[in-house]
Amino acid sequence: MKLKIALHLLFCGIVQLCMSQNLPSLVTDRNINSTFSIIAYDKATQEWGIAVATNNIYVGSSTIYIEPGLGAFSVIAETEPLYAINGFKQLQQGKTIEQAIVSTVSTDSLADYRQVAGIDGKGHVYVMTGSSLKYWKGKAGHLTGESFVVMGNQLADNVLTSMAETFRTSQGTLAERLLQSLIAGQKAGGQINGKQSTALVVKGEKNEWFNQIDLRVDHSVQPFEDLQKLLNYHYGRIRLNQAMFAIRTKNIARGKLLLSQAEPMIEGWNGMYGKLAKAYLLLNDEKKAISIISKAIKENPYWKENLPAFYCLRHAPEIKLLLDETTFTLADWNNAISILIDLQKSAESIDLGQKILKQYPESSYTNYLLAKAVLLNQNKSSAKSYLEKAIQLDKANADAQRLLTQLKGAS
């Protein structure tokens, strides 16, 4: 009986230790994860960022911790979230970044297996590399610079120096510089036992949620390339939106420049091809728009669901072959009207809207779209009538309610 109790207590102790230390396997069979990361602060933009790579899956889930305005922590090798949890508490109490990290080291019996880097709210850094990491195969260590730290373990010889130098001399946003540094580390040899996942997180006090960056490649044979693609998508969408705004405001030269930058950045993201095609239609380049639509369908056959929205291109042979108006739903027709409005084609959008309203007289949303269409001609009286009808048909039509409120407020 005593032996059973002892074994039970030993098992519970091992389980509790594994849970408290966030180890990926039992202490007796440690699953050492070779990892390298860069953590940095950009004073100009007031952003904190971390980029990390490893030979294990989902590296971003346990190695990156950022609280804008307070600081950031990167915890690698044998990860332990308590370094960040306790660290943020210490920083809130006015402790230095060194004190914030050392306070947890003093209570961590496995601190020799950790690598921890931190940056406070003003860009001051501190880093520690556990003493046991020197026994692992490959190089383990860290380097510090002005408001940044690079660190890693089981690395080729020049990884950290390449990362640090690249970050110092790189141009672009903090996210772009962090990724350039991480890729430089990989090109210098990276982890000697391979690669599997990467992550990049950038947060700032002044950033809205949509400007915060949280990108992860949890499992891939080419994680660095995939992470670069995700960052390209992030900035490519921004440039595409800026291009469309510039074109709509008649700044055509800027719009074309931004569009030329955006298109290669969103290559492969066929979910954005509809907006890209619309951008070229705003420039009256139907040929280019059609080529993008054809490419989207080739990459993703299900993209055909978007075709009715491009009813305005129905006369083009390539599109005519793919469109079957008899299959259009009311939502399809409304999408077709909506794009005509976006393209500021007032006569066409009004004609199509009125045609569809005859087929679907109880359509609240079509009435709303017709209100937008007649507003292209500054016909506020007619727009109000359509909006009132839209709301009569569906009191929950928030778009119609919002637009009607705006029109009444402007009159």
C-alpha positions in Angstrom: 0.0 0.0 0.0 2.8 2.4 0.9 4.5 1.6 -2.4 1.3 2.4 -4.3 0.9 5.7 -2.5 4.6 6.6 -3.1 4.2 5.8 -6.8 1.0 7.9 -7.0 2.7 10.8 -5.3 5.7 10.5 -7.6 3.4 10.4 -10.7 1.4 13.4 -9.5 4.6 15.3 -8.8 6.0 14.6 -12.3 2.7 15.7 -13.9 2.5 18.8 -11.8 6.1 19.7 -12.6 5.5 19.2 -16.3 2.4 21.4 -16.2 4.1 24.1 -14.1 7.1 24.2 -16.4 5.1 23.9 -19.6 7.4 21.1 -20.8 6.5 19.3 -24.0 7.3 15.9 -22.5 8.1 14.2 -19.2 11.1 15.6 -17.3 12.7 12.2 -17.6 12.5 12.4 -21.4 13.0 16.1 -22.1 12.0 17.3 -25.6 14.6 20.0 -26.1 13.5 22.6 -28.7 16.2 24.4 -30.6 14.9 27.9 -31.3 16.1 31.4 -32.2 14.4 34.7 -31.9 14.7 38.5 -32.1 12.9 40.9 -29.8 12.9 44.7 -30.5 11.3 48.1 -29.8 10.8 50.9 -32.3 10.8 54.2 -30.5 9.5 56.1 -33.5 6.4 54.0 -33.9 6.2 52.9 -30.2 5.9 49.3 -31.3 7.2 46.1 -29.7 7.9 43.0 -31.8 9.2 39.5 -31.7 10.1 37.1 -34.5 10.9 33.4 -33.7 11.7 30.1 -35.4 12.1 26.6 -34.2 12.3 22.9 -35.3 9.0 22.1 -33.5 5.4 22.9 -34.2 3.5 26.2 -33.3 6.4 28.1 -31.9 4.3 31.3 -31.6 2.0 29.8 -28.9 4.5 29.8 -26.1 7.4 32.1 -26.9 5.9 35.5 -27.6 4.4 37.8 -25.0 3.8 41.5 -25.7 1.8 44.2 -23.7 2.0 47.5 -25.6 3.2 50.3 -23.4 4.6 47.9 -20.8 7.0 45.7 -22.6 7.7 42.3 -24.2 9.2 39.0 -23.4 10.5 36.2 -25.6 11.0 32.8 -23.8 12.7 30.0 -25.7 14.6 26.7 -25.2 12.4 25.1 -22.5 9.6 27.7 -22.5 8.0 28.9 -19.4 5.1 31.5 -19.6 5.7 32.5 -15.9 8.6 34.6 -17.1 6.2 36.8 -19.0 3.3 36.7 -16.5 5.6 37.6 -13.5 7.6 39.9 -15.7 4.7 42.1 -16.6 3.6 42.3 -13.0 7.1 43.4 -12.0 7.2 46.1 -14.8 3.8 47.4 -13.6 5.3 47.8 -10.2 8.1 49.9 -11.6 10.9 47.3 -11.6 13.6 47.3 -14.2 13.5 44.8 -17.1 16.5 43.0 -15.4 14.6 42.8 -12.1 11.5 41.6 -13.9 13.3 38.6 -15.4 15.7 37.8 -12.5 12.8 37.7 -10.0 11.5 34.6 -11.8 14.9 33.1 -12.3 15.3 33.0 -8.5 12.3 30.7 -8.1 12.8 28.6 -11.2 14.6 25.3 -10.5 15.1 24.8 -14.3 16.3 28.3 -15.1 19.4 26.8 -16.6 17.3 25.4 -19.4 15.7 28.7 -20.3 16.6 31.6 -22.6 14.6 34.8 -21.8 14.8 38.2 -23.3 12.8 41.3 -22.4 12.3 44.9 -23.3 10.5 47.4 -21.2 8.3 50.3 -22.1 11.2 52.5 -23.0 13.3 50.0 -25.0 15.7 48.9 -22.2 16.7 45.3 -22.7 17.9 42.3 -20.6 18.6 38.7 -21.6 19.8 35.6 -19.9 20.9 32.2 -21.4 20.7 29.2 -19.1 24.0 27.6 -18.3 22.9 24.1 -19.4 22.4 25.2 -22.9 26.1 25.2 -23.5 26.1 21.4 -23.4 23.7 21.1 -26.2 24.9 20.5 -29.7 25.4 23.7 -31.7 25.9 27.2 -30.4 23.7 28.8 -27.7 23.9 32.4 -26.7 22.6 36.0 -27.2 23.6 39.4 -28.4 22.2 42.8 -27.5 21.9 46.1 -29.4 20.1 49.3 -29.0 16.5 48.3 -28.1 16.9 44.7 -29.4 18.1 41.3 -28.5 18.9 38.2 -30.6 19.2 34.8 -29.0 19.1 31.1 -29.8 20.4 27.6 -29.2 21.6 24.7 -31.2 22.6 27.1 -33.9 25.2 27.4 -36.7 28.1 29.6 -35.7 27.2 32.9 -37.4 23.4 32.9 -36.9 23.3 35.5 -34.1 25.8 37.9 -35.6 24.0 37.8 -38.9 20.7 38.5 -37.3 22.0 41.4 -35.2 23.8 43.0 -38.2 20.8 42.6 -40.5 18.5 44.2 -38.0 20.9 47.2 -37.4 21.2 47.9 -41.1 17.7 46.9 -42.4 15.1 49.3 -43.6 11.3 49.2 -43.4 8.7 48.7 -40.7 9.6 47.0 -37.5 7.8 43.8 -38.7 9.8 43.9 -42.0 13.1 44.4 -40.1 12.4 41.6 -37.6 11.6 39.2 -40.4 14.7 40.2 -42.4 16.7 39.5 -39.3 15.1 36.1 -38.7 15.6 35.1 -42.4 19.3 36.2 -42.2 19.7 33.9 -39.3 18.3 31.0 -41.3 20.5 31.9 -44.3 23.5 31.8 -41.9 22.8 28.2 -41.1 19.8 28.5 -38.7 19.2 25.6 -36.4 21.5 22.7 -37.1 18.7 20.2 -36.8 16.2 21.8 -39.1 13.1 24.1 -39.1 9.4 23.6 -38.8 7.5 26.7 -37.5 7.9 30.5 -37.3 6.0 33.4 -35.9 6.0 37.2 -36.0 4.1 39.5 -33.7 4.2 43.3 -33.6 2.0 45.4 -31.3 2.0 49.1 -30.6 0.3 51.6 -28.2 -1.0 53.6 -31.2 -2.0 50.7 -33.3 -5.6 49.8 -33.9 -6.5 46.1 -33.8 -6.2 45.8 -37.5 -2.7 47.2 -37.5 -1.4 44.8 -34.9 0.5 41.9 -36.5 0.2 38.3 -35.3 1.3 35.9 -37.9 2.1 32.2 -37.4 3.3 29.3 -39.5 2.6 26.4 -37.2 4.0 23.6 -39.4 5.7 23.8 -42.7 8.6 22.5 -44.7 9.3 26.1 -45.7 8.2 28.1 -42.6 10.3 31.2 -43.4 8.9 31.5 -46.9 5.4 31.1 -45.6 5.9 33.7 -42.9 7.2 36.1 -45.5 4.2 35.4 -47.7 1.8 36.2 -44.8 3.6 39.5 -44.0 3.4 40.3 -47.8 -0.4 39.6 -47.6 -0.7 42.0 -44.6 1.0 44.9 -46.3 -0.3 44.0 -49.7 -3.9 44.4 -48.6 -3.1 47.7 -47.0 -1.5 48.9 -50.3 -4.5 47.7 -52.3 -6.9 49.6 -50.1 -4.7 52.7 -50.4 -4.6 52.3 -54.2 -8.4 52.1 -54.5 -8.8 55.2 -52.3 -6.3 57.1 -54.4 -8.0 56.1 -57.6 -11.4 57.1 -56.3 -10.1 60.5 -55.3 -8.6 61.0 -58.8 -5.0 60.6 -57.7 -4.4 58.2 -60.5 -0.6 58.2 -60.6 -0.4 57.3 -56.9 -3.2 54.7 -57.3 -1.3 53.0 -60.1 1.9 53.0 -58.2 0.3 51.4 -55.1 -1.5 48.9 -57.2 1.7 47.8 -58.9 3.2 47.2 -55.4 0.1 45.5 -54.0 -0.5 43.0 -56.8 2.7 40.9 -56.4 2.4 41.1 -52.6 -1.1 39.3 -52.6 -0.1 36.8 -55.2 -1.8 33.5 -54.3 -4.4 35.0 -52.0 -7.3 34.6 -54.4 -9.7 35.8 -51.8 -8.4 39.3 -52.6 -8.6 38.9 -56.3 -12.1 40.3 -56.5 -11.0 43.6 -54.9 -7.9 43.6 -57.2 -10.1 43.2 -60.3 -12.4 46.0 -59.0 -9.3 48.2 -58.7 -8.5 47.7 -62.3 -12.1 48.3 -63.3 -11.8 51.7 -61.5 -9.0 52.4 -63.9 -11.2 51.2 -66.9 -8.8 48.3 -67.5 -11.2 45.6 -68.3 -8.7 43.3 -69.9 -6.6 43.2 -66.7 -9.6 42.7 -64.5 -10.7 39.8 -66.7 -7.3 38.2 -66.5 -7.3 38.4 -62.7 -10.8 36.8 -62.5 -9.7 34.0 -64.8 -6.6 33.5 -62.6 -8.8 33.4 -59.5 -11.0 30.6 -61.0 -8.0 28.6 -62.1 -6.5 28.8 -58.7 -9.8 28.1 -56.9 -12.8 26.7 -58.8 -15.1 27.8 -56.0 -14.2 31.4 -56.8 -17.0 31.2 -59.4 -19.4 32.1 -56.7 -18.1 35.6 -57.0 -18.7 35.8 -60.8 -22.2 37.3 -60.7 -20.8 40.4 -59.0 -18.9 41.1 -62.2 -22.0 41.1 -64.3 -20.7 44.4 -65.7 -18.2 42.3 -67.7 -20.9 40.0 -69.2 -20.1 41.2 -72.7 -16.5 39.9 -72.6 -16.3 36.5 -74.3 -14.2 35.0 -71.4 -16.9 36.1 -68.8 -20.0 35.4 -71.0 -19.0 31.7 -71.2 -19.0 31.4 -67.4 -22.1 33.4 -66.5 -25.6 31.9 -66.4 -28.1 34.5 -65.4 -30.8 31.9 -64.9 -28.9 30.7 -61.8 -28.6 34.1 -60.2 -30.0 34.5 -56.7 -31.3 37.8 -55.4 -28.0 38.1 -53.5 -26.1 37.7 -56.8 -28.0 40.5 -58.4 -27.5 42.8 -55.5 -23.7 42.1 -55.6 -23.8 43.0 -59.3 -25.6 46.3 -58.5 -23.2 47.0 -55.7 -20.1 46.7 -57.9 -21.6 49.1 -60.4 -22.2 51.6 -57.6 -18.5 51.1 -56.5 -17.5 51.8 -60.0 -19.6 55.0 -59.9 -21.6 53.8 -62.9 -24.8 55.6 -62.0 -27.0 54.9 -65.0 -26.1 51.2 -65.2 -26.6 50.7 -61.5 -30.0 52.4 -61.5 -31.2 50.5 -64.6 -30.1 47.1 -63.2 -31.5 48.0 -59.7 -34.9 48.9 -61.1 -35.0 45.8 -63.3 -34.2 43.6 -60.2 -36.8 45.4 -58.1 -39.5 44.5 -60.6 -38.5 40.8 -60.1 -38.1 41.1 -56.3 -40.4 44.0 -55.2 -40.1 43.0 -51.6 -36.3 43.3 -51.5 -35.3 45.7 -48.8 -31.6 45.5 -49.8 -32.3 46.3 -53.5 -34.1 49.4 -52.4 -31.1 50.4 -50.3 -28.8 49.9 -53.2 -31.0 52.0 -55.5 -30.8 54.7 -52.9 -27.0 54.6 -53.1 -27.2 54.5 -56.9 -29.4 57.6 -57.2 -27.1 59.4 -54.8 -24.4 59.2 -57.4 -26.5 61.8 -59.2 -27.0 63.7 -56.0 -30.7 62.8 -56.0 -31.3 63.0 -52.2 -35.1 63.1 -52.5 -35.3 59.9 -54.5 -32.7 58.3 -52.2 -34.8 59.0 -49.1 -37.8 57.4 -50.7 -35.9 54.2 -51.5 -34.5 54.1 -48.0 -37.8 54.6 -46.4 -39.2 51.8 -48.5 -36.2 49.6 -47.6 -36.9 50.1 -43.9 -40.6 49.6 -44.3 -39.8 46.2 -45.8 -37.2 45.3 -43.2 -36.9 47.4 -40.0 -33.6 45.5 -39.3 -31.9 46.9 -42.4 -29.2 48.7 -40.6 -27.5 50.0 -43.7 -30.6 51.7 -44.8 -31.3 53.2 -41.4 -27.7 54.5 -41.2 -27.8 56.1 -44.6 -31.2 57.7 -44.0 -30.0 59.1 -40.7 -27.0 60.6 -42.5 -29.1 62.2 -45.2 -31.5 63.7 -42.7 -28.6 65.0 -40.7 -27.1 66.6 -43.8 -30.3 68.3 -44.9 
